[in-house]
Structure formats: C-alpha cells, structure tokens
C-alpha cells in the first residue's frame, strides 16, 4: 500500500483529496498527471498544495476487507492540517462483498464525516456523492451492484445535508455521461478526471468567494 507524502510545512493553502480509486486515479495511463487531484493542483496554481489521499479498493463499511477507516489516512490528515478536504468515498461499498445494510453504511459514512469535521485545522469540506456506474454487474470480478449504489448515494445526500456540508451530486450529473468512463465503466478516464477537477476547482473558488 502506497502511503502518500504530505508536505506539513507548506505555507500556502493545503487541500486534501480523500477517496478511493476514483481519487487515486486507477485506470489512468499517468495518474500522477491525469488524476483529478493532480489536475486540480494545476488549476489552483501556485500557493496551493494538493495531496492525493485516494486508496484503491477501500470501502467505508467496518465489515469490509479493506476499510478506509483503518488506514493511516486520518492520521496523515491530522498531520497535514488541511485548509480544505475534498471527499469522495462510498463507491466500493456498493460491491456485494462490502455491502451489509444501509444502517451499517450510514454509521460508517457518518464516522468519516465526523473525523474530518473534528480535525484540528477545522478545514472547509467539499463532498461528492458517488458517481453513477455503468459496469456490467454480471462480471464477477467487480461484484458491483447498481441497486446498492443508489442506496448509498441517498444516504450520502442525507448525511451531508444533515451536517450542512456542500456537495457535488456526481451521481446526478454523471447520468448518461458514459464518455467520462474508462473501459471498465466504473472508473473515470482522463476526460472524466478533468471533469472532476473542474467541478472541485469551481467548488473551492465558490467557498473562497463566500469568505471575502
């Protein structure tokens, strides 16, 4: 497992992108350049540091084999002291092997939200719902359920609204946009990562504008 480097001494605005393979950049030819956090860093420019805390294959459900809540990511976040946290987690919970009940996912999702809200740096949070997926659910290697995904997104929306956290409804805005996806129809291609970078850049700038 790759542990990302975090520049705790950066004196500008620090942005942490928390997520799974959609954040990490799985399926991209050059994720260090093409992933949405890398593209976001380029859009934000000098004065911003963007760290990619995407871990491929990780879910939130405590019963999953790879649970994000057990990773060193939260300790890294605390060390990094981000000004912004951009969160995209929950898609892997739609896999049959990770999904148990809606209540279990809600508990886990609320746990990650609480952990970010309670960071010492009190970052501004921008969340994203899980995007739509177009993967063939009959392919065993994915074990992916579109039905579970819809349930997860509804829970994400409810909890984010409860916490009054601004969010980008990726599930809604990726409906029918299959051109944004890689061949597996689950991960984003380079065009999709660029789309994500633009959406998150706009959200950051909107929050900055509200502060002025």
C-alpha positions in Angstrom: 0.0 0.0 0.0 1.4 3.4 -1.0 1.5 6.0 1.8 1.4 9.4 0.2 3.8 12.1 1.2 2.2 15.1 2.9 4.0 18.5 3.0 3.1 19.5 6.5 5.4 22.6 6.2 3.7 24.1 3.2 2.9 27.7 3.9 0.1 28.2 1.4 -3.4 26.7 1.2 -3.5 23.0 1.7 -6.1 20.8 0.0 -6.5 17.1 0.9 -8.4 14.8 -1.5 -9.8 11.9 0.4 -11.1 8.9 -1.5 -10.8 5.6 -3.2 -9.6 4.5 -6.7 -11.7 7.3 -8.3 -9.4 9.8 -6.4 -6.2 7.7 -6.7 -6.6 7.6 -10.5 -7.0 3.9 -11.2 -7.0 3.0 -15.0 -5.3 6.3 -16.0 -2.2 5.9 -18.0 -0.3 8.5 -15.9 -2.2 9.1 -12.7 0.4 11.5 -11.3 -0.6 13.9 -14.0 -4.1 12.8 -15.0 -5.8 12.1 -11.7 -8.3 14.7 -10.6 -6.2 15.9 -7.6 -3.2 16.4 -9.9 -5.4 18.4 -12.4 -6.9 20.3 -9.5 -3.5 21.3 -8.3 -2.7 22.6 -11.8 -5.9 24.6 -11.9 -5.4 26.1 -8.4 -1.8 27.0 -9.2 0.9 28.5 -7.1 0.1 29.0 -3.4 -1.9 25.7 -3.2 -0.7 22.2 -2.2 -3.0 19.3 -3.2 -2.4 15.9 -1.7 -4.0 12.7 -3.1 -5.2 10.5 -0.3 -7.0 8.1 -2.6 -6.6 4.4 -1.7 -7.8 2.0 -4.4 -10.2 -0.7 -3.4 -11.1 0.7 0.0 -14.7 0.9 1.4 -16.1 2.6 4.5 -18.1 -0.3 5.9 -16.4 -1.6 9.0 -17.1 -5.2 7.8 -15.2 -4.8 4.5 -11.9 -6.4 3.9 -10.3 -3.1 3.1 -11.8 -0.4 5.4 -10.7 3.2 4.8 -11.3 4.0 8.5 -8.5 1.6 9.4 -6.0 3.3 7.1 -3.3 5.8 8.2 -5.1 8.4 6.1 -6.8 10.1 9.0 -3.5 10.4 10.9 -2.0 11.8 7.7 -4.8 14.3 7.5 -4.3 15.4 11.1 -0.5 15.9 10.4 -1.2 17.8 7.2 -3.6 20.2 8.7 -5.6 20.9 5.5 -7.5 24.1 4.8 -9.8 22.1 2.5 -10.8 18.5 2.4 -12.5 17.1 -0.7 -14.2 13.8 0.0 -15.3 11.1 -2.5 -15.9 7.9 -0.7 -18.6 5.2 -0.8 -18.4 3.7 -4.3 -16.7 0.5 -3.1 -19.4 0.0 -0.5 -21.7 -0.9 -3.4 -19.8 -4.1 -4.0 -21.7 -7.1 -2.7 -18.8 -8.3 -0.7 -18.7 -4.9 1.2 -22.3 -4.0 1.5 -24.2 -5.3 4.5 -27.1 -2.9 5.4 -27.9 0.7 4.8 -27.6 1.4 8.5 -24.0 0.0 8.5 -23.1 2.3 5.7 -24.7 5.3 7.3 -22.8 4.6 10.5 -19.5 4.3 8.6 -20.2 7.4 6.4 -21.1 9.5 9.5 -17.9 8.3 11.1 -15.6 9.5 8.3 -17.5 12.8 8.2 -17.1 13.3 11.9 -13.4 12.5 11.7 -12.9 15.3 9.1 -15.2 17.8 10.9 -13.2 17.3 14.1 -9.7 17.8 12.5 -7.7 20.4 14.5 -7.3 22.6 11.4 -11.1 22.9 11.0 -11.0 22.5 7.2 -13.7 23.6 4.8 -15.2 20.4 3.5 -16.4 19.8 0.0 -18.0 16.3 -0.6 -19.0 14.4 -3.6 -21.6 11.7 -3.9 -20.6 8.5 -5.6 -20.9 8.9 -9.3 -23.1 6.7 -11.5 -21.5 3.4 -12.6 -22.1 1.6 -15.8 -20.2 -1.6 -15.1 -21.7 -4.9 -16.2 -23.0 -6.3 -12.9 -22.7 -9.8 -14.2 -18.9 -9.6 -14.2 -17.9 -11.4 -11.0 -14.6 -9.6 -10.7 -16.5 -6.4 -9.9 -19.3 -7.9 -7.9 -20.9 -4.4 -8.2 -24.5 -3.6 -7.5 -26.2 -0.6 -9.1 -29.0 -1.0 -6.6 -26.6 -0.8 -3.7 -25.1 2.3 -5.3 -28.4 4.1 -5.4 -29.0 3.4 -1.7 -25.5 4.6 -0.8 -26.0 7.9 -2.7 -29.3 8.6 -0.9 -27.5 8.1 2.5 -24.6 10.4 1.4 -27.1 13.1 0.5 -29.0 12.8 3.7 -25.9 12.9 6.0 -24.1 15.7 4.1 -27.3 17.8 4.3 -27.6 17.0 8.0 -24.1 18.3 8.5 -24.7 21.3 6.2 -21.7 20.2 4.1 -21.7 21.5 0.5 -21.6 18.6 -2.0 -21.3 17.9 -5.7 -24.0 15.4 -6.7 -21.9 13.4 -9.0 -24.5 10.6 -9.2 -26.9 13.1 -10.7 -24.5 14.9 -13.1 -22.9 11.7 -14.4 -26.2 10.2 -15.6 -25.8 9.3 -19.2 -22.2 10.6 -19.4 -20.6 7.3 -20.3 -17.9 9.2 -22.3 -16.3 10.1 -18.9 -15.6 6.5 -18.0 -12.8 4.0 -18.7 -13.4 0.7 -20.4 -14.5 -0.9 -17.2 -17.3 1.7 -17.0 -16.7 2.2 -13.3 -13.6 4.4 -13.1 -13.1 7.7 -14.8 -11.0 8.1 -17.9 -8.7 11.2 -18.5 -11.7 13.2 -19.7 -13.7 12.2 -16.6 -10.8 13.1 -14.2 -10.6 16.5 -15.9 -14.4 16.9 -15.4 -13.9 16.1 -11.7 -11.0 18.6 -11.4 -13.1 21.4 -12.9 -16.1 20.7 -10.6 -13.9 20.6 -7.5 -11.9 23.7 -8.6 -15.2 25.6 -9.0 -16.4 24.5 -5.6 -13.2 25.6 -3.9 -13.4 29.0 -5.6 -17.0 29.4 -4.6 -16.2 28.8 -0.9 -13.3 31.2 -1.2 -15.6 33.8 -2.6 -18.0 33.4 0.3 -15.2 34.3 2.7 -14.5 37.7 1.1 
